[in-house]
Amino acid sequence: MAHGFIWWIVVGLVAGWAAGKIMKGGGYGVIADILLGIVGGIVGGWVVGLLGIGRGGLISGILVAILGAVILIWITRLIKKEA
C-alpha cells in the first residue's frame, strides 16, 4: 500500500505541472498546482482503483492524475470565485 501511495505522489507531481498548463488563467502558481496534482493523483488513483478500471502503468497513471488535478483546480477556482 505504501508503494502505491508513493507512486501516486510522484505521478501527481507531473500531473500538477501538466494540469497547471492545461488550466490556464488566474492560477495558483507552480507550487500550488503541484500540490493539487499530488492530491489529484492520490484521489484519482483511489477512485479509479475503486471503480476497477485502472490498467496500471505510467501513462495511464499520469492521465488519471492529470484528470484528478484538473478537476481539483477547477473546483478550487469555483470556490475561490464564490468567496
PDB file with SEQRES, HELIX, SHEET and CRYST1 records, atoms N, CA, C and O in Angstrom:
SEQRES   1 A   83  MET ALA HIS GLY PHE ILE TRP TRP ILE VAL VAL GLY LEU          
SEQRES   2 A   83  VAL ALA GLY TRP ALA ALA GLY LYS ILE MET LYS GLY GLY          
SEQRES   3 A   83  GLY TYR GLY VAL ILE ALA ASP ILE LEU LEU GLY ILE VAL          
SEQRES   4 A   83  GLY GLY ILE VAL GLY GLY TRP VAL VAL GLY LEU LEU GLY          
SEQRES   5 A   83  ILE GLY ARG GLY GLY LEU ILE SER GLY ILE LEU VAL ALA          
SEQRES   6 A   83  ILE LEU GLY ALA VAL ILE LEU ILE TRP ILE THR ARG LEU          
SEQRES   7 A   83  ILE LYS LYS GLU ALA                                          
HELIX    1 AA1 ALA A    2  ILE A   22  1                                  21    
HELIX    2 AA2 VAL A   30  LEU A   51  1                                  22    
HELIX    3 AA3 LEU A   58  GLU A   82  1                                  25    
CRYST1    1.000    1.000    1.000  90.00  90.00  90.00 P 1           1          
ATOM      1  N   MET A   1       0.829  -1.198   0.000  1.00  0.00           N  
ATOM      2  CA  MET A   1       0.000   0.000   0.000  1.00  0.00           C  
ATOM      3  C   MET A   1       0.870   1.257   0.000  1.00  0.00           C  
ATOM      4  O   MET A   1       0.563   2.213  -0.712  1.00  0.00           O  
ATOM      5  N   ALA A   2       1.938   1.274   0.777  1.00  0.00           N  
ATOM      6  CA  ALA A   2       2.812   2.451   0.823  1.00  0.00           C  
ATOM      7  C   ALA A   2       3.456   2.698  -0.532  1.00  0.00           C  
ATOM      8  O   ALA A   2       3.640   3.847  -0.933  1.00  0.00           O  
ATOM      9  N   HIS A   3       3.800   1.623  -1.242  1.00  0.00           N  
ATOM     10  CA  HIS A   3       4.397   1.768  -2.566  1.00  0.00           C  
ATOM     11  C   HIS A   3       3.430   2.461  -3.521  1.00  0.00           C  
ATOM     12  O   HIS A   3       3.835   3.342  -4.281  1.00  0.00           O  
ATOM     13  N   GLY A   4       2.168   2.075  -3.489  1.00  0.00           N  
ATOM     14  CA  GLY A   4       1.158   2.702  -4.347  1.00  0.00           C  
ATOM     15  C   GLY A   4       0.944   4.162  -4.002  1.00  0.00           C  
ATOM     16  O   GLY A   4       0.752   4.995  -4.888  1.00  0.00           O  
ATOM     17  N   PHE A   5       0.977   4.470  -2.719  1.00  0.00           N  
ATOM     18  CA  PHE A   5       0.801   5.851  -2.267  1.00  0.00           C  
ATOM     19  C   PHE A   5       1.943   6.720  -2.764  1.00  0.00           C  
ATOM     20  O   PHE A   5       1.715   7.821  -3.266  1.00  0.00           O  
ATOM     21  N   ILE A   6       3.165   6.234  -2.629  1.00  0.00           N  
ATOM     22  CA  ILE A   6       4.333   6.985  -3.112  1.00  0.00           C  
ATOM     23  C   ILE A   6       4.268   7.138  -4.626  1.00  0.00           C  
ATOM     24  O   ILE A   6       4.617   8.192  -5.159  1.00  0.00           O  
ATOM     25  N   TRP A   7       3.826   6.102  -5.318  1.00  0.00           N  
ATOM     26  CA  TRP A   7       3.685   6.148  -6.776  1.00  0.00           C  
ATOM     27  C   TRP A   7       2.739   7.279  -7.179  1.00  0.00           C  
ATOM     28  O   TRP A   7       3.046   8.046  -8.091  1.00  0.00           O  
ATOM     29  N   TRP A   8       1.603   7.387  -6.512  1.00  0.00           N  
ATOM     30  CA  TRP A   8       0.633   8.420  -6.872  1.00  0.00           C  
ATOM     31  C   TRP A   8       1.140   9.813  -6.529  1.00  0.00           C  
ATOM     32  O   TRP A   8       0.756  10.777  -7.191  1.00  0.00           O  
ATOM     33  N   ILE A   9       1.977   9.949  -5.529  1.00  0.00           N  
ATOM     34  CA  ILE A   9       2.568  11.252  -5.225  1.00  0.00           C  
ATOM     35  C   ILE A   9       3.521  11.675  -6.337  1.00  0.00           C  
ATOM     36  O   ILE A   9       3.487  12.820  -6.788  1.00  0.00           O  
ATOM     37  N   VAL A  10       4.370  10.750  -6.778  1.00  0.00           N  
ATOM     38  CA  VAL A  10       5.326  11.070  -7.849  1.00  0.00           C  
ATOM     39  C   VAL A  10       4.593  11.392  -9.141  1.00  0.00           C  
ATOM     40  O   VAL A  10       4.920  12.364  -9.823  1.00  0.00           O  
ATOM     41  N   VAL A  11       3.617  10.590  -9.469  1.00  0.00           N  
ATOM     42  CA  VAL A  11       2.823  10.847 -10.672  1.00  0.00           C  
ATOM     43  C   VAL A  11       2.061  12.158 -10.518  1.00  0.00           C  
ATOM     44  O   VAL A  11       1.897  12.899 -11.487  1.00  0.00           O  
ATOM     45  N   GLY A  12       1.600  12.444  -9.313  1.00  0.00           N  
ATOM     46  CA  GLY A  12       0.880  13.684  -9.045  1.00  0.00           C  
ATOM     47  C   GLY A  12       1.732  14.922  -9.261  1.00  0.00           C  
ATOM     48  O   GLY A  12       1.219  15.963  -9.669  1.00  0.00           O  
ATOM     49  N   LEU A  13       3.029  14.821  -8.992  1.00  0.00           N  
ATOM     50  CA  LEU A  13       3.921  15.948  -9.265  1.00  0.00           C  
ATOM     51  C   LEU A  13       3.900  16.310 -10.743  1.00  0.00           C  
ATOM     52  O   LEU A  13       3.792  17.481 -11.107  1.00  0.00           O  
ATOM     53  N   VAL A  14       4.003  15.298 -11.583  1.00  0.00           N  
ATOM     54  CA  VAL A  14       3.958  15.525 -13.030  1.00  0.00           C  
ATOM     55  C   VAL A  14       2.571  16.027 -13.432  1.00  0.00           C  
ATOM     56  O   VAL A  14       2.445  16.946 -14.242  1.00  0.00           O  
ATOM     57  N   ALA A  15       1.541  15.418 -12.861  1.00  0.00           N  
ATOM     58  CA  ALA A  15       0.168  15.795 -13.194  1.00  0.00           C  
ATOM     59  C   ALA A  15      -0.151  17.218 -12.778  1.00  0.00           C  
ATOM     60  O   ALA A  15      -0.841  17.933 -13.505  1.00  0.00           O  
ATOM     61  N   GLY A  16       0.334  17.636 -11.637  1.00  0.00           N  
ATOM     62  CA  GLY A  16       0.082  19.002 -11.172  1.00  0.00           C  
ATOM     63  C   GLY A  16       0.682  20.029 -12.110  1.00  0.00           C  
ATOM     64  O   GLY A  16       0.063  21.046 -12.420  1.00  0.00           O  
ATOM     65  N   TRP A  17       1.891  19.750 -12.557  1.00  0.00           N  
ATOM     66  CA  TRP A  17       2.524  20.650 -13.520  1.00  0.00           C  
ATOM     67  C   TRP A  17       1.709  20.706 -14.811  1.00  0.00           C  
ATOM     68  O   TRP A  17       1.447  21.789 -15.335  1.00  0.00           O  
ATOM     69  N   ALA A  18       1.307  19.538 -15.325  1.00  0.00           N  
ATOM     70  CA  ALA A  18       0.535  19.473 -16.567  1.00  0.00           C  
ATOM     71  C   ALA A  18      -0.836  20.125 -16.396  1.00  0.00           C  
ATOM     72  O   ALA A  18      -1.296  20.845 -17.283  1.00  0.00           O  
ATOM     73  N   ALA A  19      -1.485  19.879 -15.269  1.00  0.00           N  
ATOM     74  CA  ALA A  19      -2.802  20.468 -15.024  1.00  0.00           C  
ATOM     75  C   ALA A  19      -2.703  21.983 -14.941  1.00  0.00           C  
ATOM     76  O   ALA A  19      -3.600  22.690 -15.402  1.00  0.00           O  
ATOM     77  N   GLY A  20      -1.630  22.484 -14.364  1.00  0.00           N  
ATOM     78  CA  GLY A  20      -1.421  23.929 -14.311  1.00  0.00           C  
ATOM     79  C   GLY A  20      -1.296  24.527 -15.706  1.00  0.00           C  
ATOM     80  O   GLY A  20      -1.747  25.646 -15.950  1.00  0.00           O  
ATOM     81  N   LYS A  21      -0.684  23.782 -16.619  1.00  0.00           N  
ATOM     82  CA  LYS A  21      -0.568  24.241 -18.006  1.00  0.00           C  
ATOM     83  C   LYS A  21      -1.914  24.152 -18.728  1.00  0.00           C  
ATOM     84  O   LYS A  21      -2.251  25.022 -19.530  1.00  0.00           O  
ATOM     85  N   ILE A  22      -2.676  23.105 -18.441  1.00  0.00           N  
ATOM     86  CA  ILE A  22      -3.986  22.914 -19.082  1.00  0.00           C  
ATOM     87  C   ILE A  22      -4.982  23.955 -18.597  1.00  0.00           C  
ATOM     88  O   ILE A  22      -5.721  24.535 -19.392  1.00  0.00           O  
ATOM     89  N   MET A  23      -5.000  24.188 -17.292  1.00  0.00           N  
ATOM     90  CA  MET A  23      -5.962  25.111 -16.682  1.00  0.00           C  
ATOM     91  C   MET A  23      -5.364  26.512 -16.602  1.00  0.00           C  
ATOM     92  O   MET A  23      -5.096  27.019 -15.513  1.00  0.00           O  
ATOM     93  N   LYS A  24      -5.165  27.114 -17.731  1.00  0.00           N  
ATOM     94  CA  LYS A  24      -4.577  28.454 -17.768  1.00  0.00           C  
ATOM     95  C   LYS A  24      -5.535  29.456 -17.153  1.00  0.00           C  
ATOM     96  O   LYS A  24      -6.719  29.169 -16.976  1.00  0.00           O  
ATOM     97  N   GLY A  25      -5.030  30.605 -16.835  1.00  0.00           N  
ATOM     98  CA  GLY A  25      -5.852  31.632 -16.212  1.00  0.00           C  
ATOM     99  C   GLY A  25      -5.255  31.994 -14.878  1.00  0.00           C  
ATOM    100  O   GLY A  25      -4.103  31.666 -14.595  1.00  0.00           O  
ATOM    101  N   GLY A  26      -6.013  32.653 -14.076  1.00  0.00           N  
ATOM    102  CA  GLY A  26      -5.539  33.116 -12.775  1.00  0.00           C  
ATOM    103  C   GLY A  26      -5.156  31.976 -11.866  1.00  0.00           C  
ATOM    104  O   GLY A  26      -5.835  31.718 -10.872  1.00  0.00           O  
ATOM    105  N   GLY A  27      -4.084  31.292 -12.191  1.00  0.00           N  
ATOM    106  CA  GLY A  27      -3.666  30.095 -11.478  1.00  0.00           C  
ATOM    107  C   GLY A  27      -3.137  30.396 -10.095  1.00  0.00           C  
ATOM    108  O   GLY A  27      -3.092  31.545  -9.656  1.00  0.00           O  
ATOM    109  N   TYR A  28      -2.742  29.348  -9.429  1.00  0.00           N  
ATOM    110  CA  TYR A  28      -2.252  29.444  -8.068  1.00  0.00           C  
ATOM    111  C   TYR A  28      -0.734  29.451  -8.006  1.00  0.00           C  
ATOM    112  O   TYR A  28      -0.164  29.651  -6.933  1.00  0.00           O  
ATOM    113  N   GLY A  29      -0.084  29.241  -9.111  1.00  0.00           N  
ATOM    114  CA  GLY A  29       1.362  29.164  -9.135  1.00  0.00           C  
ATOM    115  C   GLY A  29       1.827  27.725  -9.210  1.00  0.00           C  
ATOM    116  O   GLY A  29       1.045  26.793  -9.020  1.00  0.00           O  
ATOM    117  N   VAL A  30       3.081  27.559  -9.484  1.00  0.00           N  
ATOM    118  CA  VAL A  30       3.638  26.237  -9.713  1.00  0.00           C  
ATOM    119  C   VAL A  30       3.530  25.344  -8.482  1.00  0.00           C  
ATOM    120  O   VAL A  30       3.135  24.184  -8.597  1.00  0.00           O  
ATOM    121  N   ILE A  31       3.871  25.862  -7.318  1.00  0.00           N  
ATOM    122  CA  ILE A  31       3.859  25.045  -6.100  1.00  0.00           C  
ATOM    123  C   ILE A  31       2.451  24.564  -5.773  1.00  0.00           C  
ATOM    124  O   ILE A  31       2.252  23.386  -5.477  1.00  0.00           O  
ATOM    125  N   ALA A  32       1.477  25.462  -5.824  1.00  0.00           N  
ATOM    126  CA  ALA A  32       0.099  25.076  -5.510  1.00  0.00           C  
ATOM    127  C   ALA A  32      -0.446  24.101  -6.549  1.00  0.00           C  
ATOM    128  O   ALA A  32      -1.172  23.169  -6.201  1.00  0.00           O  
ATOM    129  N   ASP A  33      -0.103  24.306  -7.827  1.00  0.00           N  
ATOM    130  CA  ASP A  33      -0.551  23.369  -8.854  1.00  0.00           C  
ATOM    131  C   ASP A  33       0.046  21.985  -8.633  1.00  0.00           C  
ATOM    132  O   ASP A  33      -0.629  20.977  -8.838  1.00  0.00           O  
ATOM    133  N   ILE A  34       1.300  21.933  -8.218  1.00  0.00           N  
ATOM    134  CA  ILE A  34       1.924  20.642  -7.935  1.00  0.00           C  
ATOM    135  C   ILE A  34       1.259  19.982  -6.733  1.00  0.00           C  
ATOM    136  O   ILE A  34       1.018  18.775  -6.742  1.00  0.00           O  
ATOM    137  N   LEU A  35       0.959  20.769  -5.697  1.00  0.00           N  
ATOM    138  CA  LEU A  35       0.265  20.201  -4.541  1.00  0.00           C  
ATOM    139  C   LEU A  35      -1.122  19.679  -4.923  1.00  0.00           C  
ATOM    140  O   LEU A  35      -1.535  18.610  -4.475  1.00  0.00           O  
ATOM    141  N   LEU A  36      -1.829  20.435  -5.746  1.00  0.00           N  
ATOM    142  CA  LEU A  36      -3.133  19.967  -6.235  1.00  0.00           C  
ATOM    143  C   LEU A  36      -2.963  18.720  -7.096  1.00  0.00           C  
ATOM    144  O   LEU A  36      -3.814  17.831  -7.086  1.00  0.00           O  
ATOM    145  N   GLY A  37      -1.869  18.659  -7.833  1.00  0.00           N  
ATOM    146  CA  GLY A  37      -1.588  17.466  -8.634  1.00  0.00           C  
ATOM    147  C   GLY A  37      -1.345  16.242  -7.776  1.00  0.00           C  
ATOM    148  O   GLY A  37      -1.797  15.145  -8.104  1.00  0.00           O  
ATOM    149  N   ILE A  38      -0.628  16.429  -6.669  1.00  0.00           N  
ATOM    150  CA  ILE A  38      -0.388  15.309  -5.758  1.00  0.00           C  
ATOM    151  C   ILE A  38      -1.709  14.815  -5.183  1.00  0.00           C  
ATOM    152  O   ILE A  38      -1.983  13.615  -5.181  1.00  0.00           O  
ATOM    153  N   VAL A  39      -2.525  15.745  -4.695  1.00  0.00           N  
ATOM    154  CA  VAL A  39      -3.828  15.362  -4.140  1.00  0.00           C  
ATOM    155  C   VAL A  39      -4.707  14.764  -5.245  1.00  0.00           C  
ATOM    156  O   VAL A  39      -5.391  13.765  -5.022  1.00  0.00           O  
ATOM    157  N   GLY A  40      -4.689  15.371  -6.425  1.00  0.00           N  
ATOM    158  CA  GLY A  40      -5.456  14.836  -7.548  1.00  0.00           C  
ATOM    159  C   GLY A  40      -4.993  13.449  -7.941  1.00  0.00           C  
ATOM    160  O   GLY A  40      -5.807  12.594  -8.290  1.00  0.00           O  
ATOM    161  N   GLY A  41      -3.688  13.220  -7.887  1.00  0.00           N  
ATOM    162  CA  GLY A  41      -3.158  11.900  -8.200  1.00  0.00           C  
ATOM    163  C   GLY A  41      -3.590  10.855  -7.200  1.00  0.00           C  
ATOM    164  O   GLY A  41      -3.938   9.733  -7.567  1.00  0.00           O  
ATOM    165  N   ILE A  42      -3.568  11.229  -5.930  1.00  0.00           N  
ATOM    166  CA  ILE A  42      -3.984  10.294  -4.885  1.00  0.00           C  
ATOM    167  C   ILE A  42      -5.477  10.001  -4.996  1.00  0.00           C  
ATOM    168  O   ILE A  42      -5.900   8.845  -4.972  1.00  0.00           O  
ATOM    169  N   VAL A  43      -6.263  11.059  -5.117  1.00  0.00           N  
ATOM    170  CA  VAL A  43      -7.720  10.885  -5.217  1.00  0.00           C  
ATOM    171  C   VAL A  43      -8.089  10.160  -6.508  1.00  0.00           C  
ATOM    172  O   VAL A  43      -8.908   9.241  -6.498  1.00  0.00           O  
ATOM    173  N   GLY A  44      -7.484  10.574  -7.616  1.00  0.00           N  
ATOM    174  CA  GLY A  44      -7.769   9.926  -8.896  1.00  0.00           C  
ATOM    175  C   GLY A  44      -7.400   8.452  -8.878  1.00  0.00           C  
ATOM    176  O   GLY A  44      -8.154   7.616  -9.377  1.00  0.00           O  
ATOM    177  N   GLY A  45      -6.250   8.129  -8.311  1.00  0.00           N  
ATOM    178  CA  GLY A  45      -5.844   6.734  -8.222  1.00  0.00           C  
ATOM    179  C   GLY A  45      -6.763   5.916  -7.344  1.00  0.00           C  
ATOM    180  O   GLY A  45      -7.060   4.760  -7.645  1.00  0.00           O  
ATOM    181  N   TRP A  46      -7.215   6.521  -6.254  1.00  0.00           N  
ATOM    182  CA  TRP A  46      -8.134   5.835  -5.354  1.00  0.00           C  
ATOM    183  C   TRP A  46      -9.469   5.565  -6.034  1.00  0.00           C  
ATOM    184  O   TRP A  46     -10.011   4.463  -5.945  1.00  0.00           O  
ATOM    185  N   VAL A  47      -9.998   6.588  -6.719  1.00  0.00           N  
ATOM    186  CA  VAL A  47     -11.303   6.443  -7.382  1.00  0.00           C  
ATOM    187  C   VAL A  47     -11.226   5.407  -8.500  1.00  0.00           C  
ATOM    188  O   VAL A  47     -12.106   4.554  -8.621  1.00  0.00           O  
ATOM    189  N   VAL A  48     -10.180   5.479  -9.313  1.00  0.00           N  
ATOM    190  CA  VAL A  48     -10.027   4.518 -10.406  1.00  0.00           C  
ATOM    191  C   VAL A  48      -9.853   3.109  -9.854  1.00  0.00           C  
ATOM    192  O   VAL A  48     -10.367   2.147 -10.423  1.00  0.00           O  
ATOM    193  N   GLY A  49      -9.130   2.990  -8.748  1.00  0.00           N  
ATOM    194  CA  GLY A  49      -8.979   1.688  -8.110  1.00  0.00           C  
ATOM    195  C   GLY A  49     -10.300   1.138  -7.606  1.00  0.00           C  
ATOM    196  O   GLY A  49     -10.575  -0.054  -7.736  1.00  0.00           O  
ATOM    197  N   LEU A  50     -11.118   2.013  -7.030  1.00  0.00           N  
ATOM    198  CA  LEU A  50     -12.439   1.582  -6.551  1.00  0.00           C  
ATOM    199  C   LEU A  50     -13.338   1.145  -7.701  1.00  0.00           C  
ATOM    200  O   LEU A  50     -14.096   0.182  -7.583  1.00  0.00           O  
ATOM    201  N   LEU A  51     -13.243   1.867  -8.810  1.00  0.00           N  
ATOM    202  CA  LEU A  51     -14.067   1.530  -9.965  1.00  0.00           C  
ATOM    203  C   LEU A  51     -13.540   0.312 -10.716  1.00  0.00           C  
ATOM    204  O   LEU A  51     -14.254  -0.284 -11.522  1.00  0.00           O  
ATOM    205  N   GLY A  52     -12.299  -0.050 -10.452  1.00  0.00           N  
ATOM    206  CA  GLY A  52     -11.718  -1.222 -11.098  1.00  0.00           C  
ATOM    207  C   GLY A  52     -11.395  -1.019 -12.564  1.00  0.00           C  
ATOM    208  O   GLY A  52     -11.322  -1.986 -13.322  1.00  0.00           O  
ATOM    209  N   ILE A  53     -11.199   0.237 -12.978  1.00  0.00           N  
ATOM    210  CA  ILE A  53     -10.928   0.487 -14.391  1.00  0.00           C  
ATOM    211  C   ILE A  53      -9.466   0.858 -14.642  1.00  0.00           C  
ATOM    212  O   ILE A  53      -9.085   1.134 -15.780  1.00  0.00           O  
ATOM    213  N   GLY A  54      -8.655   0.865 -13.600  1.00  0.00           N  
ATOM    214  CA  GLY A  54      -7.242   1.203 -13.756  1.00  0.00           C  
ATOM    215  C   GLY A  54      -6.493   0.093 -14.464  1.00  0.00           C  
ATOM    216  O   GLY A  54      -6.639  -1.082 -14.127  1.00  0.00           O  
ATOM    217  N   ARG A  55      -5.696   0.467 -15.438  1.00  0.00           N  
ATOM    218  CA  ARG A  55      -4.917  -0.519 -16.175  1.00  0.00           C  
ATOM    219  C   ARG A  55      -3.481  -0.585 -15.680  1.00  0.00           C  
ATOM    220  O   ARG A  55      -2.726  -1.476 -16.070  1.00  0.00           O  
ATOM    221  N   GLY A  56      -3.107   0.348 -14.829  1.00  0.00           N  
ATOM    222  CA  GLY A  56      -1.734   0.384 -14.351  1.00  0.00           C  
ATOM    223  C   GLY A  56      -0.812   0.979 -15.399  1.00  0.00           C  
ATOM    224  O   GLY A  56      -1.233   1.278 -16.517  1.00  0.00           O  
ATOM    225  N   GLY A  57       0.404   1.141 -15.041  1.00  0.00           N  
ATOM    226  CA  GLY A  57       1.374   1.689 -15.974  1.00  0.00           C  
ATOM    227  C   GLY A  57       1.527   3.190 -15.818  1.00  0.00           C  
ATOM    228  O   GLY A  57       0.674   3.874 -15.252  1.00  0.00           O  
ATOM    229  N   LEU A  58       2.618   3.666 -16.325  1.00  0.00           N  
ATOM    230  CA  LEU A  58       2.972   5.067 -16.156  1.00  0.00           C  
ATOM    231  C   LEU A  58       2.021   6.007 -16.884  1.00  0.00           C  
ATOM    232  O   LEU A  58       1.549   6.982 -16.298  1.00  0.00           O  
ATOM    233  N   ILE A  59       1.736   5.732 -18.142  1.00  0.00           N  
ATOM    234  CA  ILE A  59       0.909   6.641 -18.946  1.00  0.00           C  
ATOM    235  C   ILE A  59      -0.497   6.745 -18.383  1.00  0.00           C  
ATOM    236  O   ILE A  59      -1.008   7.852 -18.209  1.00  0.00           O  
ATOM    237  N   SER A  60      -1.132   5.621 -18.097  1.00  0.00           N  
ATOM    238  CA  SER A  60      -2.497   5.691 -17.561  1.00  0.00           C  
ATOM    239  C   SER A  60      -2.500   6.333 -16.180  1.00  0.00           C  
ATOM    240  O   SER A  60      -3.441   7.044 -15.829  1.00  0.00           O  
ATOM    241  N   GLY A  61      -1.454   6.088 -15.394  1.00  0.00           N  
ATOM    242  CA  GLY A  61      -1.358   6.720 -14.083  1.00  0.00           C  
ATOM    243  C   GLY A  61      -1.265   8.230 -14.192  1.00  0.00           C  
ATOM    244  O   GLY A  61      -1.920   8.957 -13.444  1.00  0.00           O  
ATOM    245  N   ILE A  62      -0.453   8.698 -15.120  1.00  0.00           N  
ATOM    246  CA  ILE A  62      -0.323  10.142 -15.311  1.00  0.00           C  
ATOM    247  C   ILE A  62      -1.632  10.737 -15.809  1.00  0.00           C  
ATOM    248  O   ILE A  62      -2.025  11.814 -15.360  1.00  0.00           O  
ATOM    249  N   LEU A  63      -2.309  10.063 -16.721  1.00  0.00           N  
ATOM    250  CA  LEU A  63      -3.585  10.576 -17.234  1.00  0.00           C  
ATOM    251  C   LEU A  63      -4.643  10.662 -16.138  1.00  0.00           C  
ATOM    252  O   LEU A  63      -5.388  11.639 -16.065  1.00  0.00           O  
ATOM    253  N   VAL A  64      -4.709   9.645 -15.291  1.00  0.00           N  
ATOM    254  CA  VAL A  64      -5.663   9.661 -14.179  1.00  0.00           C  
ATOM    255  C   VAL A  64      -5.331  10.799 -13.225  1.00  0.00           C  
ATOM    256  O   VAL A  64      -6.229  11.502 -12.763  1.00  0.00           O  
ATOM    257  N   ALA A  65      -4.057  10.984 -12.928  1.00  0.00           N  
ATOM    258  CA  ALA A  65      -3.643  12.042 -12.011  1.00  0.00           C  
ATOM    259  C   ALA A  65      -3.898  13.416 -12.609  1.00  0.00           C  
ATOM    260  O   ALA A  65      -4.307  14.331 -11.894  1.00  0.00           O  
ATOM    261  N   ILE A  66      -3.662  13.578 -13.911  1.00  0.00           N  
ATOM    262  CA  ILE A  66      -3.947  14.858 -14.566  1.00  0.00           C  
ATOM    263  C   ILE A  66      -5.434  15.158 -14.482  1.00  0.00           C  
ATOM    264  O   ILE A  66      -5.827  16.282 -14.168  1.00  0.00           O  
ATOM    265  N   LEU A  67      -6.257  14.167 -14.758  1.00  0.00           N  
ATOM    266  CA  LEU A  67      -7.702  14.357 -14.669  1.00  0.00           C  
ATOM    267  C   LEU A  67      -8.109  14.758 -13.258  1.00  0.00           C  
ATOM    268  O   LEU A  67      -8.892  15.692 -13.087  1.00  0.00           O  
ATOM    269  N   GLY A  68      -7.592  14.068 -12.247  1.00  0.00           N  
ATOM    270  CA  GLY A  68      -7.902  14.420 -10.865  1.00  0.00           C  
ATOM    271  C   GLY A  68      -7.440  15.825 -10.511  1.00  0.00           C  
ATOM    272  O   GLY A  68      -8.154  16.564  -9.833  1.00  0.00           O  
ATOM    273  N   ALA A  69      -6.250  16.196 -10.966  1.00  0.00           N  
ATOM    274  CA  ALA A  69      -5.719  17.532 -10.680  1.00  0.00           C  
ATOM    275  C   ALA A  69      -6.510  18.623 -11.382  1.00  0.00           C  
ATOM    276  O   ALA A  69      -6.779  19.672 -10.796  1.00  0.00           O  
ATOM    277  N   VAL A  70      -6.884  18.382 -12.632  1.00  0.00           N  
ATOM    278  CA  VAL A  70      -7.683  19.370 -13.371  1.00  0.00           C  
ATOM    279  C   VAL A  70      -9.016  19.588 -12.674  1.00  0.00           C  
ATOM    280  O   VAL A  70      -9.464  20.726 -12.530  1.00  0.00           O  
ATOM    281  N   ILE A  71      -9.647  18.513 -12.243  1.00  0.00           N  
ATOM    282  CA  ILE A  71     -10.925  18.636 -11.542  1.00  0.00           C  
ATOM    283  C   ILE A  71     -10.744  19.405 -10.230  1.00  0.00           C  
ATOM    284  O   ILE A  71     -11.560  20.268  -9.905  1.00  0.00           O  
ATOM    285  N   LEU A  72      -9.687  19.102  -9.476  1.00  0.00           N  
ATOM    286  CA  LEU A  72      -9.447  19.824  -8.222  1.00  0.00           C  
ATOM    287  C   LEU A  72      -9.152  21.302  -8.457  1.00  0.00           C  
ATOM    288  O   LEU A  72      -9.635  22.154  -7.712  1.00  0.00           O  
ATOM    289  N   ILE A  73      -8.373  21.611  -9.478  1.00  0.00           N  
ATOM    290  CA  ILE A  73      -8.100  23.015  -9.796  1.00  0.00           C  
ATOM    291  C   ILE A  73      -9.394  23.718 -10.179  1.00  0.00           C  
ATOM    292  O   ILE A  73      -9.635  24.847  -9.751  1.00  0.00           O  
ATOM    293  N   TRP A  74     -10.224  23.066 -10.975  1.00  0.00           N  
ATOM    294  CA  TRP A  74     -11.499  23.643 -11.394  1.00  0.00           C  
ATOM    295  C   TRP A  74     -12.392  23.907 -10.176  1.00  0.00           C  
ATOM    296  O   TRP A  74     -13.001  24.971 -10.071  1.00  0.00           O  
ATOM    297  N   ILE A  75     -12.467  22.931  -9.253  1.00  0.00           N  
ATOM    298  CA  ILE A  75     -13.296  23.087  -8.053  1.00  0.00           C  
ATOM    299  C   ILE A  75     -12.763  24.215  -7.176  1.00  0.00           C  
ATOM    300  O   ILE A  75     -13.537  25.032  -6.677  1.00  0.00           O  
ATOM    301  N   THR A  76     -11.448  24.264  -6.986  1.00  0.00           N  
ATOM    302  CA  THR A  76     -10.893  25.325  -6.138  1.00  0.00           C  
ATOM    303  C   THR A  76     -11.100  26.698  -6.754  1.00  0.00           C  
ATOM    304  O   THR A  76     -11.278  27.679  -6.031  1.00  0.00           O  
ATOM    305  N   ARG A  77     -11.080  26.783  -8.063  1.00  0.00           N  
ATOM    306  CA  ARG A  77     -11.354  28.074  -8.709  1.00  0.00           C  
ATOM    307  C   ARG A  77     -12.813  28.459  -8.559  1.00  0.00           C  
ATOM    308  O   ARG A  77     -13.123  29.640  -8.401  1.00  0.00           O  
ATOM    309  N   LEU A  78     -13.724  27.478  -8.606  1.00  0.00           N  
ATOM    310  CA  LEU A  78     -15.131  27.781  -8.371  1.00  0.00           C  
ATOM    311  C   LEU A  78     -15.342  28.295  -6.952  1.00  0.00           C  
ATOM    312  O   LEU A  78     -16.073  29.262  -6.737  1.00  0.00           O  
ATOM    313  N   ILE A  79     -14.706  27.649  -5.993  1.00  0.00           N  
ATOM    314  CA  ILE A  79     -14.832  28.057  -4.597  1.00  0.00           C  
ATOM    315  C   ILE A  79     -14.229  29.446  -4.404  1.00  0.00           C  
ATOM    316  O   ILE A  79     -14.779  30.271  -3.675  1.00  0.00           O  
ATOM    317  N   LYS A  80     -13.113  29.697  -5.051  1.00  0.00           N  
ATOM    318  CA  LYS A  80     -12.454  30.998  -4.940  1.00  0.00           C  
ATOM    319  C   LYS A  80     -13.332  32.111  -5.503  1.00  0.00           C  
ATOM    320  O   LYS A  80     -13.363  33.214  -4.957  1.00  0.00           O  
ATOM    321  N   LYS A  81     -14.052  31.826  -6.602  1.00  0.00           N  
ATOM    322  CA  LYS A  81     -14.961  32.837  -7.180  1.00  0.00           C  
ATOM    323  C   LYS A  81     -16.117  33.147  -6.256  1.00  0.00           C  
ATOM    324  O   LYS A  81     -16.567  34.289  -6.171  1.00  0.00           O  
ATOM    325  N   GLU A  82     -16.606  32.114  -5.555  1.00  0.00           N  
ATOM    326  CA  GLU A  82     -17.745  32.283  -4.659  1.00  0.00           C  
ATOM    327  C   GLU A  82     -17.370  33.099  -3.416  1.00  0.00           C  
ATOM    328  O   GLU A  82     -18.200  33.807  -2.846  1.00  0.00           O  
ATOM    329  N   ALA A  83     -16.120  32.985  -3.019  1.00  0.00           N  
ATOM    330  CA  ALA A  83     -15.694  33.664  -1.771  1.00  0.00           C  
ATOM    331  C   ALA A  83     -15.437  35.124  -1.964  1.00  0.00           C  
ATOM    332  O   ALA A  83     -15.076  35.818  -1.013  1.00  0.00           O  
TER     333      ALA A  83                                                      
END                                                                             
